[in-house]
Amino acid sequence: MMQTAEPQGSPEFSPIIGMFVQKRPIGSMLSLVVRTMGAFFFLLILLTPVQKAAAQLIATERYEVGIAPDLRFNSVDGIIVGVRFRGEDPRTFLDGPHRIRAGIWLGTRLPDHPVSYAVSYAHPVAALSDVNSEGGIRLASSMRTGLHLHEAGLHKRWQPGFDEFVSTELGLHAGFYKRFDSDYLLYNALWQEDPVIYLRSDFRKRDSNRLGRWALNLSGITGAPASTSDAFIAFSGMVDERPELFGQEGLFGQVQLEWAQQAELGSGFQLRSRVFGGASTDAVPQEHRFMASDAAAFGWHNSALTRARGTIPVKWMRSGWVQIPGGPGLRGYTFRTTDLLEAGLPAWSQHALAWNLEFLFPNPVNSYFSRIGYVGDLLMLESYLFADAGYLHDGDDWQDPLMNAGAGLMLSLNIPDYLGRDRGFHLRYELPVWLSETWDGEANFRFRHILGLGMVVRL
């Protein structure tokens, strides 16, 4: 039932893939990891939304528009060339009226839909705003990588002082999306094609306590298909009647709660902990369903690296070597999730509870970075031990708890914006050496190699 795309990875990546899926000495593996991280470093620099050099297209006292070139790649569009625009009042610090972010791109392979775009608009409302505490309207529209996505809503931020990491944010948005081209998908069965009208809300609070910084995120979404021409796939993976909620066919809802805590232990040692919980109704579409190890498919669209097949080599993705953070985040079960998808079996869960723990310890490379002026605040190599535990409901029953543990390295280049939000990348190489549950006779203790894109425990 689940359809997969044929590998499109370029030849130069194939030897690396072959070495990773075979059993190799750990020294050879680490050498390959270093070279791979170097290649990804270059790719991520191109795709990372940090400030890029821009020429002034329009420049007046009241408004300016900057323009910058943009270059991307996926296996459907080929090399994607485009331009990005940023419009704002130069007299303000990124928080003035009529802020516009936009881009337009052309796929050089000229696929069915070669031209794509994305545009967002933000404008503060005086009655809802104060110093460091903007409230206003936000509009967004995009058509790229086979997905229409359009929404409008209100967003409010409260920041009582000058510390951007002590703040509260609340958003309420209504929108519409439709998957109109499946060529960009790695696994077609992770998406349904019916257009969906939805209402989503987000609440985020960041503060600190005696242990250190913490963050709380609570989000919810409810919606229904605008039409029901596509078959409904139940949690069992079989075609079934579309469930009803409050008498409305296809009406669905989902809530997610995430708590992250950082604890400073001194001398460069830290603990980072994350608790995740999520629950869904029976009719929730495949793209919003939880997966044990990775973010739900809808979340893949948020990153330029994962929104289309082939930006990351397809063989890497289909081997289970790449983990996309989100949801329960059980890193050691990335291979299992991929194996299920490759076999055409459902890899999703209806409800999920999970705990992720990371123990950070000093390493000489990061100590060297920290001694370089300015670089140490932007570039980091973190070393840590980790453990994950999760409890998943597959739509019929709660499954046995899943646990894993191992060690990892995370290379990050990050330039936070004026609100303390990440603008950069986090690239993880992890060894989940122990799994509580294995399959096909695999040993519980074994070297497994995972490349992660972004943070699991995010503050």
C-alpha positions in Angstrom: 0.0 0.0 0.0 2.8 2.4 0.8 4.6 3.6 -2.3 8.3 4.5 -2.3 10.3 6.6 -4.7 13.2 5.2 -6.5 16.7 6.3 -5.2 17.9 9.4 -6.8 21.2 9.8 -4.9 24.2 11.0 -6.9 27.0 8.5 -7.5 29.5 10.2 -5.2 27.3 9.4 -2.2 26.9 5.7 -2.9 30.2 4.5 -1.5 29.6 6.3 1.8 26.2 4.7 2.1 27.6 1.3 1.5 30.2 1.8 4.2 27.6 3.0 6.7 25.2 0.1 6.3 28.0 -2.5 6.6 29.8 -3.3 9.8 33.1 -1.4 9.8 35.7 -0.6 12.5 34.8 2.3 14.6 37.9 4.3 13.6 36.9 4.0 9.9 33.3 5.0 10.8 34.4 8.1 12.6 36.6 9.1 9.7 33.6 8.8 7.4 31.5 10.8 9.8 34.0 13.7 9.9 34.0 13.8 6.1 30.3 13.5 5.9 29.7 16.3 8.4 32.1 18.5 6.4 30.0 17.9 3.3 26.8 18.7 5.2 28.4 21.8 6.7 28.7 23.3 3.2 25.1 22.2 2.3 23.6 23.5 5.4 25.3 26.9 5.1 23.5 27.3 1.7 20.1 26.3 3.2 20.4 27.9 6.6 18.1 31.0 7.1 20.8 33.2 8.6 21.2 36.7 7.4 22.6 36.8 3.9 24.1 39.6 1.9 21.3 41.5 0.2 21.1 44.3 -2.3 18.7 47.2 -1.8 15.8 47.0 -4.3 13.9 49.9 -2.7 15.3 52.3 -0.2 13.4 55.2 1.3 13.2 56.7 4.8 10.0 54.8 5.5 10.4 51.5 3.8 13.2 49.4 2.2 13.2 46.1 0.3 16.3 43.9 0.1 16.8 41.2 -2.4 19.3 38.3 -2.3 19.9 35.2 -4.5 18.9 31.8 -3.3 20.1 28.3 -4.4 18.6 24.9 -3.4 18.4 21.4 -4.7 16.1 18.4 -4.7 15.8 15.4 -7.0 12.6 16.5 -8.6 13.4 20.2 -9.4 17.1 19.7 -9.8 19.0 22.9 -8.9 16.5 25.5 -7.8 17.5 29.1 -8.5 15.6 32.0 -7.0 15.5 35.2 -5.1 14.4 36.2 -1.6 12.9 39.5 -0.6 12.7 41.3 2.7 10.7 44.4 3.2 10.5 46.5 6.4 10.6 50.0 7.9 14.4 50.8 8.3 13.6 52.9 11.4 12.6 49.9 13.4 14.5 46.9 14.6 12.8 44.0 12.7 9.5 44.8 14.5 8.0 47.6 12.5 4.8 47.7 10.3 4.3 45.9 7.0 7.1 43.3 7.4 7.3 41.1 4.3 9.4 38.0 3.7 9.1 36.4 0.3 10.8 34.2 -2.3 10.3 32.9 -5.8 12.1 29.9 -7.3 12.5 28.0 -10.6 13.3 24.3 -10.8 15.9 23.9 -13.6 14.7 20.4 -14.4 11.3 22.0 -15.3 9.0 19.5 -13.5 5.2 19.7 -13.7 5.2 22.8 -11.5 8.6 24.4 -12.0 7.8 27.8 -10.4 7.3 28.0 -6.6 6.8 30.8 -4.1 6.5 31.6 -0.4 5.4 34.9 1.1 4.6 36.0 4.7 3.3 39.3 6.0 3.3 40.6 9.6 1.9 43.8 10.9 1.6 44.9 14.6 -1.8 46.0 16.0 -1.3 49.0 18.3 -4.0 47.9 20.7 -2.3 44.6 21.2 1.3 45.8 21.3 3.8 47.3 23.8 7.6 47.6 24.1 9.1 44.1 23.4 5.5 42.7 23.4 4.1 42.8 19.9 0.7 41.6 19.0 -0.4 41.6 15.4 -1.7 39.9 12.3 0.3 37.3 10.3 -0.5 36.1 6.8 1.4 33.4 4.9 1.0 31.7 1.6 3.2 29.2 -0.3 3.1 26.8 -3.2 6.3 24.7 -3.3 7.4 21.1 -3.4 3.9 19.9 -4.3 2.0 21.5 -1.4 -0.4 24.5 -1.2 -0.3 26.0 2.3 -2.1 29.3 3.2 -3.0 30.7 6.6 -3.9 33.8 8.5 -4.1 34.6 12.2 -3.0 36.6 15.2 0.2 36.3 17.2 0.9 37.9 20.6 4.2 38.0 22.5 4.9 39.1 26.1 8.5 40.0 27.1 8.6 41.7 30.5 12.3 42.6 30.4 15.3 42.7 28.1 16.0 39.0 28.3 14.4 37.5 25.1 14.6 34.0 26.7 12.0 35.1 29.3 8.9 35.4 27.2 5.4 34.1 26.5 3.9 33.7 23.0 0.4 32.9 21.9 -0.9 32.3 18.3 -4.2 31.4 16.7 -4.3 30.7 13.0 -6.7 29.4 10.4 -5.5 27.8 7.2 -5.8 25.5 4.2 -3.4 23.0 2.7 -3.5 20.5 -0.1 -0.9 18.0 -1.4 -1.2 18.3 -5.2 2.0 16.6 -6.3 3.4 13.4 -4.7 6.6 13.3 -6.8 8.3 15.2 -4.0 7.4 12.6 -1.3 9.8 10.0 -0.1 6.8 7.9 1.1 3.5 8.6 -0.4 1.5 6.9 2.3 2.6 9.5 4.9 0.3 12.0 3.1 -3.3 12.1 2.0 -4.4 14.2 -1.0 -7.7 15.7 0.3 -7.6 19.4 0.9 -7.8 20.3 4.6 -9.2 23.3 6.3 -7.8 23.7 9.8 -7.5 25.9 12.9 -4.3 25.7 15.0 -3.2 27.3 18.2 0.3 27.6 19.8 1.4 28.6 23.3 5.0 28.9 24.3 6.6 30.1 27.5 10.3 30.4 28.3 11.8 31.2 31.6 14.4 30.0 34.1 14.3 28.4 37.6 16.9 27.2 40.1 18.2 24.5 37.7 18.4 26.7 34.6 16.4 27.6 31.5 13.2 25.9 30.7 10.6 26.0 27.9 6.9 24.9 27.7 5.2 24.4 24.3 1.5 23.5 24.0 -0.1 23.2 20.5 -3.3 22.0 19.1 -4.9 21.6 15.6 -8.4 20.8 14.5 -9.7 20.5 11.0 -11.6 18.6 8.4 -11.2 17.7 4.7 -12.8 20.2 2.3 -13.6 17.2 0.1 -13.3 13.4 0.6 -12.3 12.1 -2.8 -9.1 10.4 -1.4 -9.5 7.1 0.5 -9.1 7.3 4.2 -6.2 5.2 5.7 -6.9 4.1 9.2 -4.2 3.6 11.9 -4.2 -0.1 10.9 -2.9 0.9 7.5 -6.0 -0.3 5.8 -8.6 1.6 3.8 -11.6 2.3 6.1 -14.6 4.5 6.5 -13.8 8.0 7.5 -14.5 8.5 11.3 -16.9 11.2 12.5 -16.5 13.6 15.4 -19.4 15.6 16.7 -21.4 14.3 13.7 -18.9 15.7 11.2 -17.2 13.3 8.8 -13.5 13.6 8.9 -13.3 16.2 11.7 -10.1 15.6 13.6 -8.1 17.0 16.5 -4.7 16.7 18.0 -2.8 18.2 20.9 0.9 18.2 21.8 2.7 19.2 25.0 6.5 19.6 25.2 8.5 20.5 28.3 12.3 21.1 28.1 14.6 21.8 31.0 18.3 22.6 31.1 20.3 22.1 34.3 23.8 23.6 34.7 26.0 21.2 36.7 29.2 23.3 36.6 32.6 22.8 34.9 31.0 22.4 31.5 28.6 19.7 32.5 24.9 20.0 31.7 21.6 18.0 31.8 19.0 18.6 29.2 15.6 16.9 29.5 12.5 16.8 27.4 9.1 15.4 28.1 6.6 15.0 25.2 3.0 14.0 25.1 0.5 13.9 22.2 -3.0 12.6 21.5 -5.0 12.4 18.3 -8.6 11.6 17.3 -9.3 8.7 15.0 -9.7 10.8 11.8 -6.3 12.6 12.0 -4.7 12.5 8.6 -1.4 10.5 8.0 0.7 13.6 7.7 -0.1 14.6 11.4 0.4 11.2 13.0 3.2 10.5 15.4 6.2 8.3 14.6 8.3 6.8 17.2 11.6 8.3 16.1 10.9 11.2 13.7 8.7 14.2 13.4 5.3 13.8 11.8 5.4 14.1 8.0 3.7 17.6 8.1 6.7 18.8 10.1 9.1 17.7 7.4 7.8 20.6 5.3 9.2 23.1 7.8 12.8 22.5 6.8 14.5 23.1 3.4 16.4 19.9 3.9 13.4 17.6 4.3 10.5 19.2 2.5 11.4 17.5 -0.8 12.9 14.2 -1.8 16.5 14.3 -2.7 17.9 17.3 -0.9 19.4 14.7 1.4 20.4 11.7 -0.7 17.5 9.3 -1.0 19.6 6.3 -0.1 20.6 7.9 3.2 16.9 8.5 4.0 15.8 5.0 2.9 18.6 3.3 4.8 17.3 4.7 8.1 20.4 6.7 8.7 18.8 10.1 9.0 16.6 11.1 12.0 14.3 14.1 11.8 13.7 15.5 15.3 10.2 15.9 16.6 7.4 13.9 18.2 8.5 11.2 20.7 12.1 11.4 19.4 13.2 7.8 20.1 16.4 8.1 18.1 17.4 4.4 18.3 14.3 3.4 16.5 14.9 5.4 13.4 16.0 2.2 11.5 12.8 0.5 12.6 10.6 3.3 11.5 12.3 3.3 8.1 12.0 -0.5 7.8 8.3 -0.3 8.4 7.9 2.4 5.7 10.0 0.5 3.3 7.9 -2.7 3.8 4.7 -0.8 3.3 3.6 -1.1 6.9 2.1 1.6 9.1 4.8 3.3 11.1 2.6 5.8 13.0 1.0 6.1 16.4 -2.2 7.7 17.6 -1.0 8.7 21.0 2.5 9.1 22.4 4.4 9.7 25.6 8.2 10.1 25.7 11.1 11.3 27.7 14.5 12.4 26.2 17.5 12.9 28.4 21.0 14.2 27.4 24.0 14.5 29.7 26.6 17.0 28.2 30.3 16.9 29.1 33.2 19.0 27.9 35.4 18.1 24.9 38.7 19.6 23.7 37.3 20.7 20.3 34.5 22.8 21.9 37.0 24.2 24.4 39.2 25.3 21.4 36.2 26.9 19.7 35.3 28.8 22.9 38.7 30.4 23.1 38.3 32.0 19.6 36.7 35.5 19.8 33.1 35.6 18.7 33.3 32.1 17.2 32.7 30.4 20.5 29.3 32.1 20.8 28.2 30.9 17.4 30.0 27.6 16.6 29.8 24.7 19.1 30.6 21.0 19.2 28.7 19.4 22.0 29.4 15.9 23.3 26.8 13.9 25.3 25.3 10.7 26.5 21.6 10.2 25.8 18.7 8.1 26.7 15.1 8.0 25.3 12.0 6.2 26.5 8.6 6.1 24.9 5.1 4.7 25.3 3.0 4.5 22.1 -0.6 3.7 21.2 -1.0 2.3 17.7 -4.7 3.0 17.4 -5.8 -0.3 19.1 -3.6 -0.8 22.2 -0.7 0.7 24.1 2.5 -1.0 23.1 5.3 -2.2 25.3 7.6 0.7 26.3 10.6 1.4 24.0 13.9 2.6 25.3 17.3 3.4 23.9 20.7 4.8 25.0 24.0 5.9 23.5 26.4 8.8 22.9 26.5 11.6 20.4 28.1 14.7 19.0 26.3 17.9 17.8 27.9 20.5 15.6 25.9 23.8 15.6 26.3 27.1 13.9 23.6 29.4 15.3 23.0 33.1 15.2 19.8 33.7 17.2 17.5 36.5 16.1 16.5 39.4 18.3 13.7 37.2 19.8 16.1 34.4 20.8 14.9 32.1 18.0 17.4 29.8 16.3 18.8 30.9 13.0 21.3 28.3 12.0 21.6 24.5 12.0 22.3 21.7 14.4 23.9 18.5 12.9 24.0 15.5 15.2 26.0 12.3 14.8 24.7 9.7 17.3 25.4 6.1 18.3 22.3 4.5 19.9 24.2 1.4 21.1 21.4 -0.1 23.2 17.8 -0.7 22.4 15.3 -2.3 24.7 13.5 -4.0 21.8 15.0 -5.3 18.6 13.8 -7.1 15.5 15.1 -9.8 13.1 17.3 -11.3 15.8 19.4 -8.2 16.2 21.4 -7.9 19.4 20.3 -5.3 21.9 23.8 -3.9 22.2 25.3 -2.9 18.8 26.9 0.1 17.2 24.2 2.0 15.2 25.0 5.2 13.4 22.5 8.1 13.0 22.7 11.5 11.5 20.2 13.9 13.1 19.1 17.2 11.6 18.3 19.7 14.4 18.0 19.4 18.2 15.9 16.8 20.1 15.9 18.7 23.4 15.3 22.3 22.2 15.0 25.3 24.5 
